[in-house]
Structures are given as C-alpha cells and as structure tokens.
Amino acid sequence: MALRIDDKKAVVAEVAAIAAQAHSAVAAEYRGLTVSELTELRKTARASGVYLRVVKNTLARKAVEGTEFACMQDGLVGPLLLAFSLEDPGSAARVIGAFAKTHDKLVTKLVAVGGKQYGASELERLSKLPTRDEAIAILMGTMKAPIEKFVRTLAEPHAKLTRTIAAIRDQKQAA
C-alpha cells in the first residue's frame, strides 16, 4: 500500500528526529529475511537501545539531510533497514553484527559515525567500541593506577622492615 503525502512527511520527521540525536548509523540490506527474523531483530534492537526502521530510500535521504548522517545519502540503494545507535556509538553495530552472524541474508552496506561514512568492513571495529559505562571504568582504572602505585611504594619500606624483623625473630627462635 502506497503512503499518502502526510504519512511520508510523518515518517521523514520521525527518522530525522532520531537521526538528529543518534551517535551512529548502520544501513543493512535485509533482502531474503523472513518476517519472524525481522521481528526478532527488532526485539533485540529495542532491548539494546537501537532505533531500527525500514524506510524507502527517497524518504531516508530526506530524513538524514541536514544531520551528521547526510554522508549516507549516496549509498542508500536497494532494500535497506536503518539502525541508529541512541545510547552509545557501538550499539547498532553490535546488534546488526551479532544478528548477521546467524543470518547470512542480513548484509551490512554502510556505517556512519561522526559525519563520515565507512564501508561495511568497519562494522566490526565500531562494534568493539566500549559502552559508556565501560569507558568510564577504563578511565577510572587509568586514573587510579598511579595513585595505587604511589601508595604501594610508600608502604614498601615499612613492610620490608617488618619482614626483616620477623625473619630475625624466626632465626633466633630456631637457634
């Protein structure tokens, strides 16, 4: 069923609003997937904070126009679904990558991050980016390491003295 002009405007407005707040986008060809497989992919995406939408390419081009994903406009060809990461940059790549491993018919075509378009080969690299919580944990560990080492260095002379005195005591008791 063809969309009326008002419906098309609503779709463009919805996708444009999501694209304006998204961190990254992945376009994948879904030709050959069944409805149940697409439903499974949508459930996984929803649980991971990823906006997933099948949109006509002309409407998708208009929706991403004026956003950092405008670089994708030339690559929107064929039956594509768009996945936008709303929580962290790698979430869409993780969802699409994991699903594509078990379903050969889902083929990644484009990846866009930070206003730049990348090929499908960059999906793996994007999916390995840490989540926000993981990045904070890495940063805190890096910030904490020098302080821990400093404290251990300060405590070592006392610990060495204690071990030496204990060794002398053990030696005298043994004699």
Secondary structure, DSSP 8 states (H G I E B T S, - for coil): ----HHHHHHHHHHHHHHHHH-SEEEEEE-TT--HHHHHHHHHHHHHTTEEEEE--HHHHHHHHTTSTTGGGGGG--SSEEEEEESSSTTHHHHHHHHHHHH-TT-EEEEEEETTEEE-GGGHHHHHTS--HHHHHHHHHHHHHHHHHHHHHHHHHHHHHHHHHHHHHHHHHHH-
